[in-house]
Amino acid sequence: MADRSGLKLLGFIFASVTLAVMLATGMVVKGYADGSYSLETSASIEE
């Protein structure tokens, strides 16, 4: 069984990744809401 310090470190890693994803998603959604992004430009960037 894993020790508590390892699990605590793993929890902090997962929490920070989750927070980063939430922030990035929020910024993208805000960009779409403000109209700074459009589907055509994002599709051309991905290609």
Backbone as CSV, one residue per row, in Angstrom:
resi,resn,N_x,N_y,N_z,CA_x,CA_y,CA_z,C_x,C_y,C_z
1,MET,0.847,-1.194,0.000,0.000,0.000,0.000,0.886,1.250,0.000
2,ALA,0.439,2.254,-0.741,1.240,3.467,-0.869,1.261,4.253,0.438
3,ASP,2.363,4.930,0.675,2.446,5.740,1.895,1.697,7.062,1.710
4,ARG,1.406,7.700,2.844,0.576,8.901,2.791,1.259,10.055,2.076
5,SER,2.566,10.192,2.219,3.239,11.317,1.564,3.181,11.177,0.043
6,GLY,3.303,9.946,-0.452,3.197,9.717,-1.892,1.806,10.035,-2.402
7,LEU,0.796,9.614,-1.637,-0.579,9.903,-2.043,-0.866,11.391,-1.984
8,LYS,-0.293,12.077,-0.997,-0.494,13.518,-0.880,0.140,14.229,-2.076
9,LEU,1.343,13.801,-2.461,2.003,14.392,-3.626,1.180,14.146,-4.887
10,LEU,0.688,12.919,-5.045,-0.129,12.585,-6.209,-1.394,13.432,-6.225
11,GLY,-1.991,13.647,-5.061,-3.185,14.484,-4.976,-2.901,15.913,-5.397
12,PHE,-1.766,16.464,-4.966,-1.411,17.822,-5.369,-1.175,17.907,-6.872
13,ILE,-0.553,16.874,-7.446,-0.320,16.861,-8.896,-1.644,16.854,-9.648
14,PHE,-2.560,15.956,-9.240,-3.860,15.897,-9.905,-4.634,17.195,-9.724
15,ALA,-4.554,17.784,-8.530,-5.270,19.036,-8.276,-4.736,20.159,-9.153
16,SER,-3.411,20.246,-9.293,-2.834,21.319,-10.105,-3.154,21.128,-11.582
17,VAL,-3.134,19.882,-12.053,-3.495,19.619,-13.449,-4.957,19.980,-13.686
18,THR,-5.827,19.586,-12.757,-7.249,19.907,-12.886,-7.465,21.413,-12.911
19,LEU,-6.784,22.130,-12.039,-6.917,23.586,-11.993,-6.427,24.218,-13.296
20,ALA,-5.325,23.720,-13.828,-4.792,24.266,-15.073,-5.761,24.038,-16.231
21,VAL,-6.361,22.846,-16.284,-7.322,22.542,-17.351,-8.554,23.428,-17.214
22,MET,-9.026,23.616,-15.972,-10.197,24.476,-15.763,-9.912,25.907,-16.184
23,LEU,-8.717,26.417,-15.855,-8.360,27.780,-16.242,-8.271,27.915,-17.764
24,ALA,-7.634,26.952,-18.420,-7.501,27.005,-19.875,-8.873,26.938,-20.543
25,THR,-9.739,26.056,-20.038,-11.081,25.936,-20.603,-11.856,27.229,-20.410
26,GLY,-11.744,27.812,-19.225,-12.429,29.071,-18.966,-11.955,30.183,-19.884
27,MET,-10.663,30.229,-20.158,-10.134,31.257,-21.050,-10.630,31.060,-22.472
28,VAL,-10.697,29.811,-22.922,-11.192,29.525,-24.272,-12.667,29.883,-24.379
29,VAL,-13.446,29.487,-23.365,-14.881,29.796,-23.388,-15.097,31.310,-23.366
30,LYS,-14.311,32.020,-22.553,-14.422,33.478,-22.509,-14.055,34.080,-23.861
31,GLY,-13.045,33.524,-24.512,-12.668,34.010,-25.837,-13.775,33.816,-26.853
32,TYR,-14.427,32.653,-26.825,-15.549,32.416,-27.724,-16.694,33.363,-27.397
33,ALA,-16.958,33.591,-26.099,-18.047,34.473,-25.702,-17.765,35.910,-26.132
34,ASP,-16.513,36.338,-26.063,-16.150,37.686,-26.482,-16.066,37.811,-27.999
35,GLY,-16.003,36.688,-28.697,-15.965,36.719,-30.155,-14.560,36.884,-30.706
36,SER,-13.540,36.722,-29.869,-12.178,36.877,-30.374,-11.730,35.659,-31.170
37,TYR,-12.383,34.517,-30.918,-12.110,33.320,-31.710,-13.325,33.020,-32.571
38,SER,-13.074,32.438,-33.747,-14.177,31.906,-34.525,-13.812,30.492,-34.933
39,LEU,-14.812,29.692,-35.265,-14.564,28.294,-35.587,-13.691,28.159,-36.826
40,GLU,-13.824,29.085,-37.769,-13.036,28.986,-38.992,-11.552,29.200,-38.715
41,THR,-11.203,30.171,-37.894,-9.791,30.437,-37.647,-9.166,29.305,-36.836
42,SER,-9.910,28.769,-35.859,-9.321,27.692,-35.060,-9.151,26.426,-35.901
43,ALA,-10.060,26.190,-36.840,-9.936,25.019,-37.698,-8.721,25.162,-38.630
44,SER,-8.465,26.378,-39.116,-7.332,26.563,-40.017,-6.009,26.461,-39.256
45,ILE,-6.001,26.838,-37.980,-4.767,26.744,-37.187,-4.424,25.266,-36.934
46,GLU,-5.457,24.445,-36.678,-5.208,23.038,-36.334,-4.680,22.244,-37.523
47,GLU,-4.991,22.663,-38.743,-4.590,21.881,-39.910,-3.103,22.019,-40.202
